Each structure stands twice: as structure tokens, then as C-alpha cells.
Amino acid sequence: MAHINFTLELEDVQEIINHSGANELSKQLLSTIFNQLMEKQRDDYIGVGEYVRDDQRTSHRNGYYEREFTTRIGTLDLIVPRTRDGLFSPDLFERYQRNEKALLNSMLEMYVQGVSTRKVSKVVEELCGKSVSKSFVSSLTVHLDEEVEAFLTRKFESSYPFIMSDVLRLKIRENKRVVSKALHIVLGINQEGKREVLGFRLDDTESTSSWKEIYEELIGRGLKGVKMVISDAHLGEVEAIKQCFTGASWQRCQVHFMRNVFDKLPKKKTQDVRSELKALFKMTRITTAREYKNLLIDKYSLIYPSMTQTLDEGFEDSFQYCALEETTYSRLKSTNMLERVNEEIRRREKVIRIFPNAASAIRLIGTLLLDISDDWLSSSRQYIQFSDETHQWIKT
């Protein structure tokens, strides 16, 4: 094996990689450099140079083996030296395992951010000059399962006076068919006013039993201190809230309720009444809101009977957040916090379109929700800054 006289450290090699073009000459040069570095490391390990007899030697040379090594400029064919004791390992690979790990982490991050496995494979090939199959990317993502499982089974240490829940529909392949599944999501606002993803569950349908299962699962993990649940008016969900959180109030999402009321109006020539209704939903004192609501009903009951009936029947549930001074926070009147999370899920779902199976949906969405929850908890900002009165009320 020909030797080249030069002295390089691995940091110098990294600099060469950073500034080399991905061509054959660069790859040949880098292969020679790596081979020379490993040869020198074997000499240092043995303690004597080649053909030198010395009783103090650690081991003896034992030929070479071939190995591929992926770098930023492509895959190199290296000749790795061995020793007779089998204990020598060039620290070249040890040091560069960090790059490999960073690459794998980047691939996982791309997947979590909604990049398709095909596109992840293409990006990696452009970066490394090495083809990565879609099946490899898919198999790699299985490593996320343990993190998601830990996230879904963790015990709660805090109390959560306010929780929000909603459901999303996802398309998933099952038994050679594409079926719709119901993704149940529950968020919480803890006693410090910070947001947290409490849990999620994938079910065949949205029903009282499906909501009871996720609520009871959360209670089993230590969910406590729930004073109010904010959600849409799905009958099964509302019934499960009543059964699982006795003593807590239900706040119907005002945004959804307002849409329900507006849907009862003709689309044309109703701008004035729509403006009056919007003014109602901006009120934060329940006594004032009740009085104004009654005025609207008296004014429009003969003209828009369906609208006024819907408004009257749903009013109290949609203004529960301002029934007490301790809960009058605008962020509690709707599920907007959850809607933004849903948008993040939808953004990734658009890339995937149809999940290949339920496990892949749980893996991707679970990792995303874990990241969102960690970001919320690590932030110094509070979602709601509770007053002293609210803090005291939460403890009761």
C-alpha cells in the first residue's frame, strides 16, 4: 500500500468535505486520505511502525477489509486495517457516527414535518450521493413508536382546570380499503396557565363510548381538577363530558355556535342582523349578553324564527366561560387553540393524503403532538395569565 507524506486531523478532513465538489477526483483523494489516517491510527495502536520488532507492541497487523463510507460528497470505498487481537477500530467511524445520526434525525424530522417518504429519499440522495429507498425511510420512522408510546402513557403531575377536545377525520388504508377514522384529541391548560397535549386516540367512529374511553384513560393517568371542558356540540362528546366530569361546566365553542346561528339566515340582505349577532358574541358579561340576546330574539323571531330558536337554545352553553369572574378569559370561549393544532395535522396529511395503516397515522401525529406539547411547556409564556382569584378558585 502506497503511503503519502502528510499530516491531517479529522477536523481538516471535514474542512475538505465541506469545500469539495461531488466528483470522482475528490472522492479518490478523500479515500486516500482516510486510508492513510486509519493506517496511522493502527500504527499508534500497536505502538511500533511496520516491520519493526518490539516486545512492547500491543498487537500485530492482520491485513485489511473493505468498507463503504458515506460522506457529504458521496460514498467512498475504503480499505480498513485490522489487528490480530481484533480490538482495533479506527476512530474515524466513531467520530463520524455523529454525522450519520444527524442525517437519520434529519430524515425523521422531514417525515414529521410532513415530507413524503419519496421526497425524503430524494433529498438524502442529493445530499449524500447515496440512494435511500422509501421502504428504508418508512422502517426508520418505526423508531418513533417508543417515544409516542411513552407520551401516551405518561402520568400527569399537574391539575388541568380547563381542557379542550375535538375530532378529526383521517383516511387510512385498512384491509385493502380506504376508510375514515376518527382522531380524538384532548388538550389541557394546566394550573399555571400553560398549554399541553394530554392525549389522542384513533377510533372507527365518534360516539359517546369513544369519547368516554379517551376521557377515562386520561383520568386513569392522573387527570384531575377539571373545572370546564370546551368542545363542539357533538351529542356523543357532550354526553361523555357529562358522565366523566361531573361538576365541571361545558363551554360550547362560540365560533362553531356562531356559524350554526348564521347558517339559519338567508345569505342575502342579512348583513345588519349578522353584525348585531357578532356584537353579541363579543360580550364578556353574561347578564349583559342575556339581555341583548333577548332583544335580538324579540326583534327577529317573526322574521328569522329558525335563527332565533337556534340562538336561544344554545346561548347558555356558549357563554359559560363568562358565567364566573374566575373564568372570564376570551381564550376559553372557543376551541381556537385546538383548531391551530388541527391545521398542523392537516398540513402534513395533505402530503400523505392516505395513511398506509393506523400505526403510521398514530406515529406521525403522535410525534407531531409530542413536539407541539414540548414547545408549549418549555416556553416561558403562559397561554392564560390567571388572576389571583382564578388561582384560588382552581384550588377549591
C-alpha positions as CSV (number, residue, x, y, z in Angstrom):
1,M,0.0,0.0,0.0
2,A,1.5,3.3,-1.1
3,H,1.9,5.9,1.6
4,I,1.5,9.7,1.2
5,N,3.5,12.0,3.4
6,F,1.2,14.4,5.0
7,T,-0.3,15.2,8.5
8,L,-4.0,15.7,8.8
9,E,-6.5,15.6,11.6
10,L,-10.2,14.7,11.2
11,E,-11.1,18.3,11.5
12,D,-9.0,19.0,8.4
13,V,-10.8,16.2,6.6
14,Q,-14.1,17.7,7.5
15,E,-13.0,21.0,6.0
16,I,-12.1,19.2,2.8
17,I,-15.5,17.6,2.7
18,N,-17.2,21.0,3.2
19,H,-15.4,22.6,0.3
20,S,-15.1,19.7,-2.2
21,G,-17.3,19.1,-5.2
22,A,-19.0,15.8,-5.5
23,N,-16.7,14.4,-8.3
24,E,-14.6,11.3,-8.7
25,L,-11.3,13.1,-8.2
26,S,-12.5,14.5,-4.8
27,K,-13.7,11.0,-3.8
28,Q,-10.4,9.4,-4.8
29,L,-8.4,12.0,-2.8
30,L,-10.6,11.7,0.2
31,S,-10.4,7.8,0.1
32,T,-6.6,8.0,0.1
33,I,-6.6,10.5,3.0
34,F,-9.0,8.3,5.1
35,N,-7.0,5.1,4.3
36,Q,-3.7,6.9,5.3
37,L,-5.3,8.2,8.5
38,M,-6.5,4.8,9.5
39,E,-3.1,3.3,8.8
40,K,-1.5,5.8,11.1
41,Q,-4.1,5.1,13.8
42,R,-3.3,1.4,13.6
43,D,0.5,2.1,14.0
44,D,-0.3,4.2,17.0
45,Y,-2.5,1.5,18.5
46,I,0.2,-1.2,18.0
47,G,2.9,1.1,19.3
48,V,5.5,0.4,16.6
49,G,5.9,1.1,12.9
50,E,5.5,-1.5,10.1
51,Y,8.3,-4.2,10.0
52,V,9.6,-3.1,13.4
53,R,10.3,-5.8,16.0
54,D,9.5,-4.7,19.6
55,D,8.4,-6.8,22.6
56,Q,6.3,-3.8,23.8
57,R,3.9,-3.9,20.9
58,T,0.2,-4.1,21.7
59,S,-0.7,-6.4,18.8
60,H,0.2,-7.3,15.3
61,R,-1.2,-6.2,11.9
62,N,-3.7,-8.5,10.3
63,G,-4.5,-7.3,6.9
64,Y,-7.5,-5.2,5.7
65,Y,-11.2,-5.4,4.9
66,E,-13.2,-3.3,2.5
67,R,-16.0,-0.9,3.7
68,E,-18.2,1.7,2.2
69,F,-18.4,5.0,4.0
70,T,-20.9,7.7,3.1
71,T,-19.8,11.4,3.3
72,R,-21.2,14.6,2.0
73,I,-19.5,14.2,-1.3
74,G,-20.6,10.6,-1.9
75,T,-19.8,7.0,-0.9
76,L,-16.2,6.1,-0.5
77,D,-14.7,2.6,-0.9
78,L,-12.2,2.3,2.0
79,I,-9.6,-0.3,3.0
80,V,-9.8,-0.6,6.8
81,P,-6.8,-2.0,8.6
82,R,-7.2,-4.8,11.2
83,T,-5.1,-6.1,14.1
84,R,-4.7,-9.7,15.3
85,D,-6.4,-9.1,18.6
86,G,-9.5,-7.8,16.9
87,L,-9.7,-4.8,19.2
88,F,-8.6,-2.0,17.0
89,S,-11.2,0.2,15.5
90,P,-10.4,3.5,13.6
91,D,-11.9,6.4,15.4
92,L,-12.7,7.8,12.0
93,F,-16.0,5.9,12.0
94,E,-16.7,6.6,15.7
95,R,-16.3,10.3,15.2
96,Y,-18.3,10.4,12.0
97,Q,-21.2,8.4,13.5
98,R,-22.4,11.8,14.7
99,N,-22.9,12.8,11.1
100,E,-24.8,9.6,10.4
101,K,-27.0,10.1,13.4
102,A,-27.7,13.7,12.4
103,L,-28.7,12.5,9.0
104,L,-31.1,10.0,10.4
105,N,-32.6,12.6,12.7
106,S,-33.0,14.9,9.8
107,M,-34.8,12.3,7.8
108,L,-37.1,11.7,10.8
109,E,-37.7,15.4,11.2
110,M,-38.6,15.8,7.5
111,Y,-41.1,12.9,7.9
112,V,-42.7,14.5,11.0
113,Q,-42.9,17.9,9.2
114,G,-45.0,16.2,6.5
115,V,-42.4,15.5,3.8
116,S,-43.3,12.3,1.9
117,T,-41.0,9.3,2.1
118,R,-40.3,9.6,-1.6
119,K,-39.2,13.2,-1.2
120,V,-37.1,12.3,1.9
121,S,-35.3,9.7,-0.1
122,K,-34.6,12.2,-2.9
123,V,-33.2,14.8,-0.5
124,V,-30.9,12.3,1.1
125,E,-29.7,11.2,-2.3
126,E,-28.9,14.7,-3.3
127,L,-27.0,15.4,-0.1
128,C,-25.0,12.2,0.2
129,G,-24.9,10.8,-3.3
130,K,-26.4,7.6,-1.9
131,S,-29.8,6.2,-2.7
132,V,-32.2,5.6,0.2
133,S,-35.3,3.6,-0.5
134,K,-38.8,4.7,0.5
135,S,-39.1,1.4,2.5
136,F,-35.9,2.3,4.4
137,V,-37.3,5.7,5.4
138,S,-40.6,4.1,6.4
139,S,-38.7,1.5,8.5
140,L,-36.7,4.2,10.1
141,T,-39.8,6.0,11.3
142,V,-40.7,3.0,13.4
143,H,-38.1,4.2,15.9
144,L,-40.5,7.0,16.8
145,D,-43.0,4.4,18.2
146,E,-41.4,4.2,21.7
147,E,-41.4,8.0,22.1
148,V,-45.1,8.2,21.1
149,E,-46.0,5.3,23.4
150,A,-44.2,7.0,26.4
151,F,-46.0,10.2,25.5
152,L,-49.4,8.5,25.5
153,T,-48.9,6.7,28.8
154,R,-47.1,9.3,30.9
155,K,-48.6,10.2,34.3
156,F,-49.9,13.7,34.9
157,E,-48.4,15.7,37.8
158,S,-50.3,18.9,37.4
159,S,-54.1,19.7,37.6
160,Y,-55.9,20.8,34.5
161,P,-58.8,23.2,35.2
162,F,-59.6,23.6,31.5
163,I,-59.5,21.0,28.8
164,M,-60.5,21.2,25.1
165,S,-61.4,18.3,22.8
166,D,-62.2,17.8,19.2
167,V,-62.1,15.1,16.5
168,L,-60.6,15.0,13.0
169,R,-61.3,12.6,10.2
170,L,-58.4,10.8,8.6
171,K,-58.2,8.5,5.6
172,I,-56.4,5.2,6.4
173,R,-55.9,2.0,4.4
174,E,-57.4,-1.0,6.1
175,N,-57.9,-4.5,4.7
176,K,-57.2,-3.2,1.1
177,R,-59.8,-0.4,1.5
178,V,-59.6,3.3,2.3
179,V,-61.7,4.0,5.4
180,S,-62.4,7.1,7.5
181,K,-61.1,7.1,11.1
182,A,-61.9,9.5,13.9
183,L,-58.9,11.1,15.6
184,H,-59.9,12.2,19.1
185,I,-57.6,14.9,20.5
186,V,-57.6,16.4,24.1
187,L,-55.6,19.5,25.1
188,G,-55.3,20.9,28.6
189,I,-54.5,24.2,30.2
190,N,-52.7,23.5,33.5
191,Q,-52.9,25.3,36.8
192,E,-50.0,27.5,35.7
193,G,-51.9,28.7,32.6
194,K,-49.7,26.7,30.2
195,R,-51.0,24.5,27.3
196,E,-50.3,20.8,27.0
197,V,-51.4,18.0,24.7
198,L,-53.0,15.5,27.1
199,G,-53.7,12.7,24.7
200,F,-55.2,11.4,21.5
201,R,-57.0,8.3,20.2
202,L,-57.8,6.8,16.8
203,D,-61.2,5.2,16.7
204,D,-63.6,3.9,14.0
205,T,-66.3,6.4,14.9
206,E,-67.0,9.4,17.1
207,S,-69.5,8.4,19.8
208,T,-70.2,8.6,23.5
209,S,-68.3,5.4,24.1
210,S,-65.3,6.5,22.1
211,W,-65.1,9.8,24.0
212,K,-65.6,8.0,27.3
213,E,-62.7,5.7,26.6
214,I,-60.2,8.5,26.0
215,Y,-61.5,10.6,28.9
216,E,-61.4,7.6,31.3
217,E,-57.9,6.8,30.0
218,L,-56.8,10.3,30.8
219,I,-58.4,10.2,34.3
220,G,-56.6,6.9,34.8
221,R,-53.3,8.6,34.1
222,G,-53.9,11.2,36.7
223,L,-56.1,13.9,35.0
224,K,-57.7,15.9,37.8
225,G,-59.1,19.3,38.8
226,V,-61.2,19.7,35.6
227,K,-63.5,22.7,36.0
228,M,-64.5,23.3,32.4
229,V,-64.5,21.4,29.1
230,I,-64.6,23.3,25.9
231,S,-65.8,21.5,22.8
232,D,-68.2,21.5,19.8
233,A,-71.7,20.3,20.3
234,H,-71.4,16.7,19.1
235,L,-74.0,14.8,21.1
236,G,-71.7,11.8,21.9
237,E,-68.9,14.1,23.1
238,V,-71.2,16.2,25.3
239,E,-72.8,13.2,26.9
240,A,-69.3,11.7,27.6
241,I,-68.3,15.0,29.2
242,K,-71.3,14.9,31.5
243,Q,-70.6,11.3,32.6
244,C,-66.8,11.7,33.1
245,F,-66.5,15.2,34.5
246,T,-69.3,15.5,37.0
247,G,-69.4,19.0,38.5
248,A,-67.5,20.6,35.6
249,S,-69.2,23.0,33.2
250,W,-69.4,22.6,29.5
251,Q,-68.4,25.6,27.3
252,R,-69.8,25.2,23.7
253,C,-67.3,26.6,21.2
254,Q,-68.6,30.0,20.3
255,V,-67.0,30.0,16.9
256,H,-68.8,26.8,15.9
257,F,-72.0,28.0,17.5
258,M,-72.0,31.4,15.8
259,R,-71.6,29.5,12.4
260,N,-74.6,27.4,13.3
261,V,-76.6,30.5,14.0
262,F,-75.5,32.2,10.8
263,D,-76.4,29.1,8.8
264,K,-80.0,29.7,9.7
265,L,-80.0,33.1,8.0
266,P,-80.5,33.8,4.3
267,K,-77.2,34.6,2.6
268,K,-78.5,37.8,1.1
269,K,-79.7,41.0,2.8
270,T,-78.8,39.9,6.3
271,Q,-75.7,42.0,6.9
272,D,-77.4,44.1,9.6
273,V,-78.5,41.1,11.7
274,R,-75.2,39.4,11.3
275,S,-73.4,42.5,12.6
276,E,-75.8,42.5,15.6
277,L,-75.1,38.9,16.3
278,K,-71.3,39.4,16.1
279,A,-71.7,42.2,18.7
280,L,-73.4,39.7,20.9
281,F,-70.5,37.2,20.7
282,K,-68.0,39.9,21.7
283,M,-69.7,40.5,25.1
284,T,-68.0,39.1,28.1
285,R,-70.6,39.9,30.8
286,I,-73.2,37.2,30.8
287,T,-76.0,39.4,32.2
288,T,-75.5,42.0,29.5
289,A,-75.3,39.2,26.9
290,R,-78.5,37.7,28.1
291,E,-80.3,41.0,27.9
292,Y,-79.0,41.7,24.4
293,K,-79.8,38.2,23.2
294,N,-83.4,38.6,24.4
295,L,-83.7,41.8,22.5
296,L,-82.5,40.1,19.3
297,I,-85.0,37.3,19.7
298,D,-87.8,39.8,20.2
299,K,-86.7,41.7,17.2
300,Y,-86.2,38.8,14.7
301,S,-88.3,35.9,16.0
302,L,-91.0,36.5,13.3
303,I,-88.6,37.3,10.5
304,Y,-86.0,34.6,11.2
305,P,-87.7,32.0,13.5
306,S,-85.1,29.2,12.9
307,M,-82.2,31.5,13.7
308,T,-83.7,32.9,16.9
309,Q,-84.6,29.4,18.1
310,T,-81.1,28.1,17.5
311,L,-79.6,31.2,19.3
312,D,-81.9,30.8,22.3
313,E,-81.4,27.1,22.7
314,G,-77.6,27.3,22.5
315,F,-76.9,30.6,24.2
316,E,-76.3,29.5,27.8
317,D,-73.8,26.7,26.9
318,S,-71.8,29.1,24.6
319,F,-71.5,31.7,27.3
320,Q,-70.4,29.5,30.3
321,Y,-66.9,30.9,30.3
322,C,-68.2,34.3,31.4
323,A,-70.7,32.9,34.0
324,L,-68.0,33.4,36.7
325,E,-65.4,36.1,37.2
326,E,-62.8,33.5,37.7
327,T,-63.2,32.0,34.2
328,T,-63.8,35.1,32.1
329,Y,-60.9,34.7,29.7
330,S,-61.5,35.1,25.9
331,R,-59.3,32.1,25.1
332,L,-61.8,29.8,26.9
333,K,-64.8,30.7,24.7
334,S,-63.8,28.6,21.7
335,T,-61.6,25.7,20.6
336,N,-59.3,28.0,18.6
337,M,-56.2,26.6,20.4
338,L,-57.2,23.2,19.2
339,E,-58.0,24.4,15.7
340,R,-54.5,25.6,15.2
341,V,-53.2,22.1,16.2
342,N,-55.6,20.6,13.7
343,E,-54.2,22.8,11.0
344,E,-50.7,21.5,11.7
345,I,-52.0,17.9,11.4
346,R,-54.0,18.8,8.2
347,R,-50.9,20.3,6.6
348,R,-49.0,17.1,7.0
349,E,-52.0,15.0,6.0
350,K,-52.2,16.8,2.7
351,V,-48.7,15.5,1.8
352,I,-49.5,11.9,2.8
353,R,-53.2,12.0,1.7
354,I,-53.9,8.4,2.8
355,F,-52.1,6.8,5.7
356,P,-50.9,3.3,4.8
357,N,-52.2,2.0,8.1
358,A,-53.4,3.1,11.5
359,A,-49.9,2.6,13.1
360,S,-48.4,5.1,10.7
361,A,-51.0,7.7,11.5
362,I,-50.5,7.3,15.2
363,R,-46.7,7.5,14.7
364,L,-46.7,10.7,12.7
365,I,-49.5,12.5,14.5
366,G,-48.2,11.4,17.9
367,T,-44.7,12.7,17.2
368,L,-46.1,16.0,16.0
369,L,-48.3,16.4,19.0
370,L,-45.4,15.5,21.3
371,D,-43.3,18.2,19.7
372,I,-46.1,20.8,20.0
373,S,-46.7,19.9,23.7
374,D,-43.0,20.1,24.5
375,D,-42.7,23.5,22.8
376,W,-45.7,24.8,24.8
377,L,-44.3,23.6,28.1
378,S,-40.8,24.7,27.5
379,S,-41.9,28.2,26.6
380,S,-41.7,30.9,29.3
381,R,-45.0,32.3,28.1
382,Q,-48.4,31.4,29.6
383,Y,-51.3,30.8,27.4
384,I,-53.6,32.4,30.0
385,Q,-52.3,34.6,32.9
386,F,-54.7,33.6,35.7
387,S,-55.7,36.2,38.2
388,D,-55.2,35.6,42.0
389,E,-58.9,34.9,42.2
390,T,-58.7,32.3,39.5
391,H,-55.7,30.6,41.1
392,Q,-57.7,30.4,44.4
393,W,-60.8,29.1,42.6
394,I,-58.7,26.4,40.9
395,K,-57.5,25.1,44.2
396,T,-61.1,24.7,45.6
